[in-house]
Amino acid sequence: MNKEKEEKKISDQELAIKKKMAVFISQNYENVETISFGNFSQTKDTGTWHIVTTVNSNSLIQFDLNNLTKNSNFNISYNKETFFLEKKKQPGTSLNLDEISIDYGGEKHANR
């Protein structure tokens, strides 16, 4: 596979993962209006991947993954001092992100 195709494949995988994370946020937290993704970074010692996401311009969530595949599971962590979202009493099931403005990192999607 040439380098350009390999980079596109990685980019497509990263976008699919970020969309999965956006759905998770919208299903689990109240009043989500904006989501902005940072860049993935990898810890060389463990091989795990991390990305920090800003929700509604004031709440930071870190996602941790073992690998960058669209089927990978993730863990979340946040600092209570920089996290102001309210968890939904009952998680939603909708996959619709149309009401949320999302910046996937270089690709801004205003879905409103």
Protein Blocks (a to p, Z undefined) as FASTA:
>chain_A
ZZklmmmmmmmmmmmmmmmmmmmmmmmpghifbdcdddddddfknopacddddehhlacc
ddddfbdcfkbccdddddfklccbdcdfbdcfbfbfklpccdeehiacdfZZ
